[in-house]
């Protein structure tokens, strides 16, 4: 995930447990921009999710990964 990004990028994650995993992108107002992943993830497997922010305005965004036992939130920037 290049940060900042100007367009195509990837979100890469590995979960510590097998189970339902949700990866979403939000703007700073809390609006859901897109859901990148909403299915079962296997423990220890590396997932690479394509994300293209080219149509979004410049600014700071959040991606949130949620599993049954943890939530990880990271900020990233779109700068064209």
mmCIF file of the N, C-alpha and C atoms, coordinates in Angstrom:
data_MODEL
# 
_entry.id   MODEL 
# 
loop_
_atom_site.group_PDB 
_atom_site.id 
_atom_site.type_symbol 
_atom_site.label_atom_id 
_atom_site.label_alt_id 
_atom_site.label_comp_id 
_atom_site.label_asym_id 
_atom_site.label_entity_id 
_atom_site.label_seq_id 
_atom_site.pdbx_PDB_ins_code 
_atom_site.Cartn_x 
_atom_site.Cartn_y 
_atom_site.Cartn_z 
_atom_site.occupancy 
_atom_site.B_iso_or_equiv 
_atom_site.pdbx_formal_charge 
_atom_site.auth_seq_id 
_atom_site.auth_comp_id 
_atom_site.auth_asym_id 
_atom_site.auth_atom_id 
_atom_site.pdbx_PDB_model_num 
ATOM 1   N N  . UNK A 1 1  ? 0.860   -1.166  0.000  1.00 0.00 ? 1  UNK A N  1 
ATOM 2   C CA . UNK A 1 1  ? 0.000   0.000   0.000  1.00 0.00 ? 1  UNK A CA 1 
ATOM 3   C C  . UNK A 1 1  ? 0.897   1.216   0.000  1.00 0.00 ? 1  UNK A C  1 
ATOM 4   N N  . UNK A 1 2  ? 1.173   1.796   -1.151 1.00 0.00 ? 2  UNK A N  1 
ATOM 5   C CA . UNK A 1 2  ? 1.964   3.026   -1.065 1.00 0.00 ? 2  UNK A CA 1 
ATOM 6   C C  . UNK A 1 2  ? 1.178   4.093   -0.301 1.00 0.00 ? 2  UNK A C  1 
ATOM 7   N N  . UNK A 1 3  ? 1.850   4.818   0.534  1.00 0.00 ? 3  UNK A N  1 
ATOM 8   C CA . UNK A 1 3  ? 1.191   5.842   1.326  1.00 0.00 ? 3  UNK A CA 1 
ATOM 9   C C  . UNK A 1 3  ? 2.100   7.066   1.385  1.00 0.00 ? 3  UNK A C  1 
ATOM 10  N N  . UNK A 1 4  ? 1.744   8.171   0.716  1.00 0.00 ? 4  UNK A N  1 
ATOM 11  C CA . UNK A 1 4  ? 0.462   8.386   0.049  1.00 0.00 ? 4  UNK A CA 1 
ATOM 12  C C  . UNK A 1 4  ? 0.362   7.653   -1.287 1.00 0.00 ? 4  UNK A C  1 
ATOM 13  N N  . UNK A 1 5  ? -0.879  7.541   -1.759 1.00 0.00 ? 5  UNK A N  1 
ATOM 14  C CA . UNK A 1 5  ? -1.141  6.913   -3.045 1.00 0.00 ? 5  UNK A CA 1 
ATOM 15  C C  . UNK A 1 5  ? -1.826  7.921   -3.961 1.00 0.00 ? 5  UNK A C  1 
ATOM 16  N N  . UNK A 1 6  ? -1.688  7.718   -5.246 1.00 0.00 ? 6  UNK A N  1 
ATOM 17  C CA . UNK A 1 6  ? -2.367  8.593   -6.205 1.00 0.00 ? 6  UNK A CA 1 
ATOM 18  C C  . UNK A 1 6  ? -3.386  7.812   -7.021 1.00 0.00 ? 6  UNK A C  1 
ATOM 19  N N  . UNK A 1 7  ? -3.487  6.526   -6.787 1.00 0.00 ? 7  UNK A N  1 
ATOM 20  C CA . UNK A 1 7  ? -4.419  5.695   -7.552 1.00 0.00 ? 7  UNK A CA 1 
ATOM 21  C C  . UNK A 1 7  ? -4.365  4.259   -7.089 1.00 0.00 ? 7  UNK A C  1 
ATOM 22  N N  . UNK A 1 8  ? -3.966  3.348   -7.985 1.00 0.00 ? 8  UNK A N  1 
ATOM 23  C CA . UNK A 1 8  ? -3.956  1.920   -7.628 1.00 0.00 ? 8  UNK A CA 1 
ATOM 24  C C  . UNK A 1 8  ? -2.979  1.615   -6.493 1.00 0.00 ? 8  UNK A C  1 
ATOM 25  N N  . UNK A 1 9  ? -3.436  0.789   -5.564 1.00 0.00 ? 9  UNK A N  1 
ATOM 26  C CA . UNK A 1 9  ? -2.608  0.377   -4.434 1.00 0.00 ? 9  UNK A CA 1 
ATOM 27  C C  . UNK A 1 9  ? -3.138  -0.947  -3.903 1.00 0.00 ? 9  UNK A C  1 
ATOM 28  N N  . UNK A 1 10 ? -2.521  -1.452  -2.859 1.00 0.00 ? 10 UNK A N  1 
ATOM 29  C CA . UNK A 1 10 ? -2.956  -2.700  -2.246 1.00 0.00 ? 10 UNK A CA 1 
ATOM 30  C C  . UNK A 1 10 ? -2.987  -2.556  -0.730 1.00 0.00 ? 10 UNK A C  1 
ATOM 31  N N  . UNK A 1 11 ? -3.972  -3.218  -0.135 1.00 0.00 ? 11 UNK A N  1 
ATOM 32  C CA . UNK A 1 11 ? -4.015  -3.407  1.306  1.00 0.00 ? 11 UNK A CA 1 
ATOM 33  C C  . UNK A 1 11 ? -3.564  -4.842  1.538  1.00 0.00 ? 11 UNK A C  1 
ATOM 34  N N  . UNK A 1 12 ? -2.545  -5.025  2.360  1.00 0.00 ? 12 UNK A N  1 
ATOM 35  C CA . UNK A 1 12 ? -1.995  -6.355  2.634  1.00 0.00 ? 12 UNK A CA 1 
ATOM 36  C C  . UNK A 1 12 ? -2.223  -6.663  4.107  1.00 0.00 ? 12 UNK A C  1 
ATOM 37  N N  . UNK A 1 13 ? -2.769  -7.856  4.383  1.00 0.00 ? 13 UNK A N  1 
ATOM 38  C CA . UNK A 1 13 ? -2.967  -8.230  5.783  1.00 0.00 ? 13 UNK A CA 1 
ATOM 39  C C  . UNK A 1 13 ? -2.833  -9.726  5.982  1.00 0.00 ? 13 UNK A C  1 
ATOM 40  N N  . UNK A 1 14 ? -2.526  -10.097 7.216  1.00 0.00 ? 14 UNK A N  1 
ATOM 41  C CA . UNK A 1 14 ? -2.472  -11.486 7.672  1.00 0.00 ? 14 UNK A CA 1 
ATOM 42  C C  . UNK A 1 14 ? -3.237  -11.522 8.985  1.00 0.00 ? 14 UNK A C  1 
ATOM 43  N N  . UNK A 1 15 ? -4.165  -12.468 9.130  1.00 0.00 ? 15 UNK A N  1 
ATOM 44  C CA . UNK A 1 15 ? -4.908  -12.556 10.382 1.00 0.00 ? 15 UNK A CA 1 
ATOM 45  C C  . UNK A 1 15 ? -4.272  -13.582 11.319 1.00 0.00 ? 15 UNK A C  1 
ATOM 46  N N  . UNK A 1 16 ? -4.474  -13.361 12.598 1.00 0.00 ? 16 UNK A N  1 
ATOM 47  C CA . UNK A 1 16 ? -3.934  -14.260 13.619 1.00 0.00 ? 16 UNK A CA 1 
ATOM 48  C C  . UNK A 1 16 ? -4.867  -15.434 13.888 1.00 0.00 ? 16 UNK A C  1 
ATOM 49  N N  . UNK A 1 17 ? -6.058  -15.397 13.276 1.00 0.00 ? 17 UNK A N  1 
ATOM 50  C CA . UNK A 1 17 ? -7.049  -16.444 13.507 1.00 0.00 ? 17 UNK A CA 1 
ATOM 51  C C  . UNK A 1 17 ? -7.854  -16.683 12.238 1.00 0.00 ? 17 UNK A C  1 
ATOM 52  N N  . UNK A 1 18 ? -8.417  -17.859 12.102 1.00 0.00 ? 18 UNK A N  1 
ATOM 53  C CA . UNK A 1 18 ? -9.326  -18.143 10.996 1.00 0.00 ? 18 UNK A CA 1 
ATOM 54  C C  . UNK A 1 18 ? -10.708 -17.658 11.401 1.00 0.00 ? 18 UNK A C  1 
ATOM 55  N N  . UNK A 1 19 ? -11.373 -16.950 10.500 1.00 0.00 ? 19 UNK A N  1 
ATOM 56  C CA . UNK A 1 19 ? -12.723 -16.480 10.787 1.00 0.00 ? 19 UNK A CA 1 
ATOM 57  C C  . UNK A 1 19 ? -13.115 -15.334 9.882  1.00 0.00 ? 19 UNK A C  1 
ATOM 58  N N  . UNK A 1 20 ? -14.346 -14.895 10.057 1.00 0.00 ? 20 UNK A N  1 
ATOM 59  C CA . UNK A 1 20 ? -14.897 -13.803 9.263  1.00 0.00 ? 20 UNK A CA 1 
ATOM 60  C C  . UNK A 1 20 ? -14.043 -12.558 9.456  1.00 0.00 ? 20 UNK A C  1 
ATOM 61  N N  . UNK A 1 21 ? -13.654 -11.949 8.339  1.00 0.00 ? 21 UNK A N  1 
ATOM 62  C CA . UNK A 1 21 ? -12.814 -10.751 8.361  1.00 0.00 ? 21 UNK A CA 1 
ATOM 63  C C  . UNK A 1 21 ? -13.435 -9.714  7.440  1.00 0.00 ? 21 UNK A C  1 
ATOM 64  N N  . UNK A 1 22 ? -13.464 -8.491  7.898  1.00 0.00 ? 22 UNK A N  1 
ATOM 65  C CA . UNK A 1 22 ? -14.044 -7.386  7.151  1.00 0.00 ? 22 UNK A CA 1 
ATOM 66  C C  . UNK A 1 22 ? -12.985 -6.304  7.007  1.00 0.00 ? 22 UNK A C  1 
ATOM 67  N N  . UNK A 1 23 ? -12.742 -5.858  5.768  1.00 0.00 ? 23 UNK A N  1 
ATOM 68  C CA . UNK A 1 23 ? -11.808 -4.757  5.514  1.00 0.00 ? 23 UNK A CA 1 
ATOM 69  C C  . UNK A 1 23 ? -12.580 -3.683  4.755  1.00 0.00 ? 23 UNK A C  1 
ATOM 70  N N  . UNK A 1 24 ? -12.662 -2.497  5.348  1.00 0.00 ? 24 UNK A N  1 
ATOM 71  C CA . UNK A 1 24 ? -13.435 -1.400  4.773  1.00 0.00 ? 24 UNK A CA 1 
ATOM 72  C C  . UNK A 1 24 ? -12.585 -0.139  4.687  1.00 0.00 ? 24 UNK A C  1 
ATOM 73  N N  . UNK A 1 25 ? -12.971 0.749   3.768  1.00 0.00 ? 25 UNK A N  1 
ATOM 74  C CA . UNK A 1 25 ? -12.319 2.048   3.614  1.00 0.00 ? 25 UNK A CA 1 
ATOM 75  C C  . UNK A 1 25 ? -13.346 3.129   3.946  1.00 0.00 ? 25 UNK A C  1 
ATOM 76  N N  . UNK A 1 26 ? -12.926 4.088   4.770  1.00 0.00 ? 26 UNK A N  1 
ATOM 77  C CA . UNK A 1 26 ? -13.783 5.195   5.190  1.00 0.00 ? 26 UNK A CA 1 
ATOM 78  C C  . UNK A 1 26 ? -13.101 6.521   4.903  1.00 0.00 ? 26 UNK A C  1 
ATOM 79  N N  . UNK A 1 27 ? -13.933 7.559   4.671  1.00 0.00 ? 27 UNK A N  1 
ATOM 80  C CA . UNK A 1 27 ? -13.360 8.899   4.623  1.00 0.00 ? 27 UNK A CA 1 
ATOM 81  C C  . UNK A 1 27 ? -13.327 9.442   6.051  1.00 0.00 ? 27 UNK A C  1 
ATOM 82  N N  . UNK A 1 28 ? -12.783 10.612  6.231  1.00 0.00 ? 28 UNK A N  1 
ATOM 83  C CA . UNK A 1 28 ? -12.621 11.162  7.578  1.00 0.00 ? 28 UNK A CA 1 
ATOM 84  C C  . UNK A 1 28 ? -13.942 11.618  8.198  1.00 0.00 ? 28 UNK A C  1 
ATOM 85  N N  . UNK A 1 29 ? -15.021 11.630  7.407  1.00 0.00 ? 29 UNK A N  1 
ATOM 86  C CA . UNK A 1 29 ? -16.348 11.932  7.949  1.00 0.00 ? 29 UNK A CA 1 
ATOM 87  C C  . UNK A 1 29 ? -17.042 10.677  8.456  1.00 0.00 ? 29 UNK A C  1 
ATOM 88  N N  . UNK A 1 30 ? -16.389 9.527   8.274  1.00 0.00 ? 30 UNK A N  1 
ATOM 89  C CA . UNK A 1 30 ? -16.968 8.267   8.722  1.00 0.00 ? 30 UNK A CA 1 
ATOM 90  C C  . UNK A 1 30 ? -17.831 7.572   7.692  1.00 0.00 ? 30 UNK A C  1 
ATOM 91  N N  . UNK A 1 31 ? -17.863 8.097   6.470  1.00 0.00 ? 31 UNK A N  1 
ATOM 92  C CA . UNK A 1 31 ? -18.647 7.459   5.406  1.00 0.00 ? 31 UNK A CA 1 
ATOM 93  C C  . UNK A 1 31 ? -17.885 6.275   4.840  1.00 0.00 ? 31 UNK A C  1 
ATOM 94  N N  . UNK A 1 32 ? -18.587 5.164   4.678  1.00 0.00 ? 32 UNK A N  1 
ATOM 95  C CA . UNK A 1 32 ? -17.981 3.974   4.088  1.00 0.00 ? 32 UNK A CA 1 
ATOM 96  C C  . UNK A 1 32 ? -17.808 4.211   2.598  1.00 0.00 ? 32 UNK A C  1 
ATOM 97  N N  . UNK A 1 33 ? -16.560 4.163   2.128  1.00 0.00 ? 33 UNK A N  1 
ATOM 98  C CA . UNK A 1 33 ? -16.254 4.356   0.714  1.00 0.00 ? 33 UNK A CA 1 
ATOM 99  C C  . UNK A 1 33 ? -16.402 3.044   -0.037 1.00 0.00 ? 33 UNK A C  1 
ATOM 100 N N  . UNK A 1 34 ? -15.869 1.972   0.532  1.00 0.00 ? 34 UNK A N  1 
ATOM 101 C CA . UNK A 1 34 ? -15.961 0.658   -0.104 1.00 0.00 ? 34 UNK A CA 1 
ATOM 102 C C  . UNK A 1 34 ? -15.629 -0.430  0.906  1.00 0.00 ? 34 UNK A C  1 
ATOM 103 N N  . UNK A 1 35 ? -16.104 -1.625  0.614  1.00 0.00 ? 35 UNK A N  1 
ATOM 104 C CA . UNK A 1 35 ? -15.727 -2.817  1.369  1.00 0.00 ? 35 UNK A CA 1 
ATOM 105 C C  . UNK A 1 35 ? -14.807 -3.629  0.477  1.00 0.00 ? 35 UNK A C  1 
ATOM 106 N N  . UNK A 1 36 ? -13.585 -3.856  0.935  1.00 0.00 ? 36 UNK A N  1 
ATOM 107 C CA . UNK A 1 36 ? -12.591 -4.573  0.139  1.00 0.00 ? 36 UNK A CA 1 
ATOM 108 C C  . UNK A 1 36 ? -12.629 -6.077  0.373  1.00 0.00 ? 36 UNK A C  1 
ATOM 109 N N  . UNK A 1 37 ? -13.087 -6.500  1.547  1.00 0.00 ? 37 UNK A N  1 
ATOM 110 C CA . UNK A 1 37 ? -13.038 -7.924  1.905  1.00 0.00 ? 37 UNK A CA 1 
ATOM 111 C C  . UNK A 1 37 ? -14.115 -8.178  2.941  1.00 0.00 ? 37 UNK A C  1 
ATOM 112 N N  . UNK A 1 38 ? -14.938 -9.202  2.721  1.00 0.00 ? 38 UNK A N  1 
ATOM 113 C CA . UNK A 1 38 ? -15.980 -9.562  3.679  1.00 0.00 ? 38 UNK A CA 1 
ATOM 114 C C  . UNK A 1 38 ? -16.235 -11.058 3.549  1.00 0.00 ? 38 UNK A C  1 
ATOM 115 N N  . UNK A 1 39 ? -15.332 -11.831 4.102  1.00 0.00 ? 39 UNK A N  1 
ATOM 116 C CA . UNK A 1 39 ? -15.435 -13.287 4.010  1.00 0.00 ? 39 UNK A CA 1 
ATOM 117 C C  . UNK A 1 39 ? -14.514 -13.923 5.040  1.00 0.00 ? 39 UNK A C  1 
ATOM 118 N N  . UNK A 1 40 ? -14.469 -15.241 5.043  1.00 0.00 ? 40 UNK A N  1 
ATOM 119 C CA . UNK A 1 40 ? -13.584 -15.930 5.979  1.00 0.00 ? 40 UNK A CA 1 
ATOM 120 C C  . UNK A 1 40 ? -12.144 -15.818 5.510  1.00 0.00 ? 40 UNK A C  1 
ATOM 121 N N  . UNK A 1 41 ? -11.275 -15.464 6.435  1.00 0.00 ? 41 UNK A N  1 
ATOM 122 C CA . UNK A 1 41 ? -9.836  -15.415 6.164  1.00 0.00 ? 41 UNK A CA 1 
ATOM 123 C C  . UNK A 1 41 ? -9.173  -16.552 6.935  1.00 0.00 ? 41 UNK A C  1 
ATOM 124 N N  . UNK A 1 42 ? -8.172  -17.135 6.330  1.00 0.00 ? 42 UNK A N  1 
ATOM 125 C CA . UNK A 1 42 ? -7.444  -18.235 6.958  1.00 0.00 ? 42 UNK A CA 1 
ATOM 126 C C  . UNK A 1 42 ? -6.273  -17.698 7.772  1.00 0.00 ? 42 UNK A C  1 
ATOM 127 N N  . UNK A 1 43 ? -6.113  -18.206 8.971  1.00 0.00 ? 43 UNK A N  1 
ATOM 128 C CA . UNK A 1 43 ? -5.031  -17.799 9.870  1.00 0.00 ? 43 UNK A CA 1 
ATOM 129 C C  . UNK A 1 43 ? -3.677  -17.969 9.182  1.00 0.00 ? 43 UNK A C  1 
ATOM 130 N N  . UNK A 1 44 ? -2.855  -16.911 9.241  1.00 0.00 ? 44 UNK A N  1 
ATOM 131 C CA . UNK A 1 44 ? -1.496  -16.970 8.720  1.00 0.00 ? 44 UNK A CA 1 
ATOM 132 C C  . UNK A 1 44 ? -1.364  -16.754 7.223  1.00 0.00 ? 44 UNK A C  1 
ATOM 133 N N  . UNK A 1 45 ? -2.475  -16.695 6.494  1.00 0.00 ? 45 UNK A N  1 
ATOM 134 C CA . UNK A 1 45 ? -2.425  -16.486 5.044  1.00 0.00 ? 45 UNK A CA 1 
ATOM 135 C C  . UNK A 1 45 ? -2.311  -14.987 4.751  1.00 0.00 ? 45 UNK A C  1 
ATOM 136 N N  . UNK A 1 46 ? -1.445  -14.622 3.801  1.00 0.00 ? 46 UNK A N  1 
ATOM 137 C CA . UNK A 1 46 ? -1.314  -13.219 3.408  1.00 0.00 ? 46 UNK A CA 1 
ATOM 138 C C  . UNK A 1 46 ? -2.324  -12.900 2.315  1.00 0.00 ? 46 UNK A C  1 
ATOM 139 N N  . UNK A 1 47 ? -3.117  -11.872 2.541  1.00 0.00 ? 47 UNK A N  1 
ATOM 140 C CA . UNK A 1 47 ? -4.115  -11.409 1.573  1.00 0.00 ? 47 UNK A CA 1 
ATOM 141 C C  . UNK A 1 47 ? -3.655  -10.074 1.007  1.00 0.00 ? 47 UNK A C  1 
ATOM 142 N N  . UNK A 1 48 ? -3.811  -9.912  -0.306 1.00 0.00 ? 48 UNK A N  1 
ATOM 143 C CA . UNK A 1 48 ? -3.480  -8.660  -0.993 1.00 0.00 ? 48 UNK A CA 1 
ATOM 144 C C  . UNK A 1 48 ? -4.741  -8.177  -1.698 1.00 0.00 ? 48 UNK A C  1 
ATOM 145 N N  . UNK A 1 49 ? -5.261  -7.055  -1.258 1.00 0.00 ? 49 UNK A N  1 
ATOM 146 C CA . UNK A 1 49 ? -6.510  -6.517  -1.782 1.00 0.00 ? 49 UNK A CA 1 
ATOM 147 C C  . UNK A 1 49 ? -6.218  -5.288  -2.628 1.00 0.00 ? 49 UNK A C  1 
ATOM 148 N N  . UNK A 1 50 ? -6.664  -5.307  -3.866 1.00 0.00 ? 50 UNK A N  1 
ATOM 149 C CA . UNK A 1 50 ? -6.475  -4.157  -4.748 1.00 0.00 ? 50 UNK A CA 1 
ATOM 150 C C  . UNK A 1 50 ? -7.451  -3.050  -4.383 1.00 0.00 ? 50 UNK A C  1 
ATOM 151 N N  . UNK A 1 51 ? -6.944  -1.832  -4.395 1.00 0.00 ? 51 UNK A N  1 
ATOM 152 C CA . UNK A 1 51 ? -7.759  -0.657  -4.112 1.00 0.00 ? 51 UNK A CA 1 
ATOM 153 C C  . UNK A 1 51 ? -7.321  0.452   -5.048 1.00 0.00 ? 51 UNK A C  1 
ATOM 154 N N  . UNK A 1 52 ? -8.286  1.072   -5.731 1.00 0.00 ? 52 UNK A N  1 
ATOM 155 C CA . UNK A 1 52 ? -7.965  2.170   -6.631 1.00 0.00 ? 52 UNK A CA 1 
ATOM 156 C C  . UNK A 1 52 ? -8.662  3.430   -6.139 1.00 0.00 ? 52 UNK A C  1 
ATOM 157 N N  . UNK A 1 53 ? -7.883  4.353   -5.610 1.00 0.00 ? 53 UNK A N  1 
ATOM 158 C CA . UNK A 1 53 ? -8.429  5.600   -5.092 1.00 0.00 ? 53 UNK A CA 1 
ATOM 159 C C  . UNK A 1 53 ? -8.391  6.746   -6.081 1.00 0.00 ? 53 UNK A C  1 
ATOM 160 N N  . UNK A 1 54 ? -8.159  6.450   -7.358 1.00 0.00 ? 54 UNK A N  1 
ATOM 161 C CA . UNK A 1 54 ? -8.005  7.508   -8.366 1.00 0.00 ? 54 UNK A CA 1 
ATOM 162 C C  . UNK A 1 54 ? -9.235  8.402   -8.473 1.00 0.00 ? 54 UNK A C  1 
ATOM 163 N N  . UNK A 1 55 ? -10.423 7.858   -8.235 1.00 0.00 ? 55 UNK A N  1 
ATOM 164 C CA . UNK A 1 55 ? -11.648 8.647   -8.371 1.00 0.00 ? 55 UNK A CA 1 
ATOM 165 C C  . UNK A 1 55 ? -11.977 9.440   -7.106 1.00 0.00 ? 55 UNK A C  1 
ATOM 166 N N  . UNK A 1 56 ? -11.235 9.217   -6.041 1.00 0.00 ? 56 UNK A N  1 
ATOM 167 C CA . UNK A 1 56 ? -11.499 9.913   -4.780 1.00 0.00 ? 56 UNK A CA 1 
ATOM 168 C C  . UNK A 1 56 ? -10.719 11.223  -4.713 1.00 0.00 ? 56 UNK A C  1 
ATOM 169 N N  . UNK A 1 57 ? -11.266 12.213  -4.017 1.00 0.00 ? 57 UNK A N  1 
ATOM 170 C CA . UNK A 1 57 ? -10.526 13.465  -3.860 1.00 0.00 ? 57 UNK A CA 1 
ATOM 171 C C  . UNK A 1 57 ? -9.319  13.288  -2.939 1.00 0.00 ? 57 UNK A C  1 
ATOM 172 N N  . UNK A 1 58 ? -8.351  14.180  -3.085 1.00 0.00 ? 58 UNK A N  1 
ATOM 173 C CA . UNK A 1 58 ? -7.194  14.181  -2.190 1.00 0.00 ? 58 UNK A CA 1 
ATOM 174 C C  . UNK A 1 58 ? -7.665  14.258  -0.746 1.00 0.00 ? 58 UNK A C  1 
ATOM 175 N N  . UNK A 1 59 ? -6.942  13.603  0.127  1.00 0.00 ? 59 UNK A N  1 
ATOM 176 C CA . UNK A 1 59 ? -7.287  13.670  1.539  1.00 0.00 ? 59 UNK A CA 1 
ATOM 177 C C  . UNK A 1 59 ? -6.832  12.449  2.297  1.00 0.00 ? 59 UNK A C  1 
ATOM 178 N N  . UNK A 1 60 ? -7.191  12.427  3.572  1.00 0.00 ? 60 UNK A N  1 
ATOM 179 C CA . UNK A 1 60 ? -6.845  11.319  4.457  1.00 0.00 ? 60 UNK A CA 1 
ATOM 180 C C  . UNK A 1 60 ? -8.042  10.386  4.554  1.00 0.00 ? 60 UNK A C  1 
ATOM 181 N N  . UNK A 1 61 ? -7.769  9.101   4.485  1.00 0.00 ? 61 UNK A N  1 
ATOM 182 C CA . UNK A 1 61 ? -8.781  8.054   4.559  1.00 0.00 ? 61 UNK A CA 1 
ATOM 183 C C  . UNK A 1 61 ? -8.340  7.023   5.594  1.00 0.00 ? 61 UNK A C  1 
ATOM 184 N N  . UNK A 1 62 ? -9.265  6.166   5.954  1.00 0.00 ? 62 UNK A N  1 
ATOM 185 C CA . UNK A 1 62 ? -8.997  5.123   6.948  1.00 0.00 ? 62 UNK A CA 1 
ATOM 186 C C  . UNK A 1 62 ? -9.362  3.779   6.350  1.00 0.00 ? 62 UNK A C  1 
ATOM 187 N N  . UNK A 1 63 ? -8.509  2.783   6.582  1.00 0.00 ? 63 UNK A N  1 
ATOM 188 C CA . UNK A 1 63 ? -8.975  1.430   6.327  1.00 0.00 ? 63 UNK A CA 1 
ATOM 189 C C  . UNK A 1 63 ? -9.055  0.719   7.661  1.00 0.00 ? 63 UNK A C  1 
ATOM 190 N N  . UNK A 1 64 ? -10.114 -0.081  7.794  1.00 0.00 ? 64 UNK A N  1 
ATOM 191 C CA . UNK A 1 64 ? -10.376 -0.779  9.050  1.00 0.00 ? 64 UNK A CA 1 
ATOM 192 C C  . UNK A 1 64 ? -10.535 -2.264  8.777  1.00 0.00 ? 64 UNK A C  1 
ATOM 193 N N  . UNK A 1 65 ? -9.750  -3.069  9.474  1.00 0.00 ? 65 UNK A N  1 
ATOM 194 C CA . UNK A 1 65 ? -9.868  -4.521  9.391  1.00 0.00 ? 65 UNK A CA 1 
ATOM 195 C C  . UNK A 1 65 ? -10.465 -5.010  10.704 1.00 0.00 ? 65 UNK A C  1 
ATOM 196 N N  . UNK A 1 66 ? -11.563 -5.756  10.616 1.00 0.00 ? 66 UNK A N  1 
ATOM 197 C CA . UNK A 1 66 ? -12.249 -6.252  11.796 1.00 0.00 ? 66 UNK A CA 1 
ATOM 198 C C  . UNK A 1 66 ? -12.357 -7.768  11.729 1.00 0.00 ? 66 UNK A C  1 
ATOM 199 N N  . UNK A 1 67 ? -11.925 -8.437  12.802 1.00 0.00 ? 67 UNK A N  1 
ATOM 200 C CA . UNK A 1 67 ? -12.123 -9.875  12.961 1.00 0.00 ? 67 UNK A CA 1 
ATOM 201 C C  . UNK A 1 67 ? -12.931 -10.067 14.240 1.00 0.00 ? 67 UNK A C  1 
ATOM 202 N N  . UNK A 1 68 ? -13.165 -11.306 14.600 1.00 0.00 ? 68 UNK A N  1 
ATOM 203 C CA . UNK A 1 68 ? -13.946 -11.580 15.804 1.00 0.00 ? 68 UNK A CA 1 
ATOM 204 C C  . UNK A 1 68 ? -13.277 -11.018 17.058 1.00 0.00 ? 68 UNK A C  1 
ATOM 205 N N  . UNK A 1 69 ? -11.946 -11.003 17.084 1.00 0.00 ? 69 UNK A N  1 
ATOM 206 C CA . UNK A 1 69 ? -11.240 -10.616 18.307 1.00 0.00 ? 69 UNK A CA 1 
ATOM 207 C C  . UNK A 1 69 ? -10.410 -9.346  18.215 1.00 0.00 ? 69 UNK A C  1 
ATOM 208 N N  . UNK A 1 70 ? -10.349 -8.712  17.048 1.00 0.00 ? 70 UNK A N  1 
ATOM 209 C CA . UNK A 1 70 ? -9.532  -7.501  16.955 1.00 0.00 ? 70 UNK A CA 1 
ATOM 210 C C  . UNK A 1 70 ? -10.032 -6.575  15.859 1.00 0.00 ? 70 UNK A C  1 
ATOM 211 N N  . UNK A 1 71 ? -9.705  -5.304  16.033 1.00 0.00 ? 71 UNK A N  1 
ATOM 212 C CA . UNK A 1 71 ? -9.954  -4.292  15.016 1.00 0.00 ? 71 UNK A CA 1 
ATOM 213 C C  . UNK A 1 71 ? -8.664  -3.509  14.838 1.00 0.00 ? 71 UNK A C  1 
ATOM 214 N N  . UNK A 1 72 ? -8.237  -3.382  13.586 1.00 0.00 ? 72 UNK A N  1 
ATOM 215 C CA . UNK A 1 72 ? -7.031  -2.622  13.266 1.00 0.00 ? 72 UNK A CA 1 
ATOM 216 C C  . UNK A 1 72 ? -7.440  -1.471  12.364 1.00 0.00 ? 72 UNK A C  1 
ATOM 217 N N  . UNK A 1 73 ? -7.014  -0.268  12.722 1.00 0.00 ? 73 UNK A N  1 
ATOM 218 C CA . UNK A 1 73 ? -7.347  0.934   11.955 1.00 0.00 ? 73 UNK A CA 1 
ATOM 219 C C  . UNK A 1 73 ? -6.053  1.613   11.550 1.00 0.00 ? 73 UNK A C  1 
ATOM 220 N N  . UNK A 1 74 ? -5.946  1.935   10.270 1.00 0.00 ? 74 UNK A N  1 
ATOM 221 C CA . UNK A 1 74 ? -4.770  2.631   9.740  1.00 0.00 ? 74 UNK A CA 1 
ATOM 222 C C  . UNK A 1 74 ? -5.234  3.775   8.851  1.00 0.00 ? 74 UNK A C  1 
ATOM 223 N N  . UNK A 1 75 ? -4.487  4.859   8.856  1.00 0.00 ? 75 UNK A N  1 
ATOM 224 C CA . UNK A 1 75 ? -4.769  5.995   7.977  1.00 0.00 ? 75 UNK A CA 1 
ATOM 225 C C  . UNK A 1 75 ? -3.882  5.913   6.746  1.00 0.00 ? 75 UNK A C  1 
ATOM 226 N N  . UNK A 1 76 ? -4.410  6.417   5.637  1.00 0.00 ? 76 UNK A N  1 
ATOM 227 C CA . UNK A 1 76 ? -3.602  6.570   4.434  1.00 0.00 ? 76 UNK A CA 1 
ATOM 228 C C  . UNK A 1 76 ? -4.049  7.836   3.722  1.00 0.00 ? 76 UNK A C  1 
ATOM 229 N N  . UNK A 1 77 ? -3.211  8.314   2.828  1.00 0.00 ? 77 UNK A N  1 
ATOM 230 C CA . UNK A 1 77 ? -3.477  9.573   2.146  1.00 0.00 ? 77 UNK A CA 1 
ATOM 231 C C  . UNK A 1 77 ? -3.550  9.359   0.643  1.00 0.00 ? 77 UNK A C  1 
ATOM 232 N N  . UNK A 1 78 ? -4.511  10.045  0.028  1.00 0.00 ? 78 UNK A N  1 
ATOM 233 C CA . UNK A 1 78 ? -4.574  10.115  -1.429 1.00 0.00 ? 78 UNK A CA 1 
ATOM 234 C C  . UNK A 1 78 ? -4.088  11.502  -1.814 1.00 0.00 ? 78 UNK A C  1 
ATOM 235 N N  . UNK A 1 79 ? -3.047  11.541  -2.631 1.00 0.00 ? 79 UNK A N  1 
ATOM 236 C CA . UNK A 1 79 ? -2.456  12.804  -3.085 1.00 0.00 ? 79 UNK A CA 1 
ATOM 237 C C  . UNK A 1 79 ? -2.120  12.652  -4.556 1.00 0.00 ? 79 UNK A C  1 
ATOM 238 N N  . UNK A 1 80 ? -2.784  13.456  -5.386 1.00 0.00 ? 80 UNK A N  1 
ATOM 239 C CA . UNK A 1 80 ? -2.559  13.364  -6.838 1.00 0.00 ? 80 UNK A CA 1 
ATOM 240 C C  . UNK A 1 80 ? -1.745  14.535  -7.328 1.00 0.00 ? 80 UNK A C  1 
# 
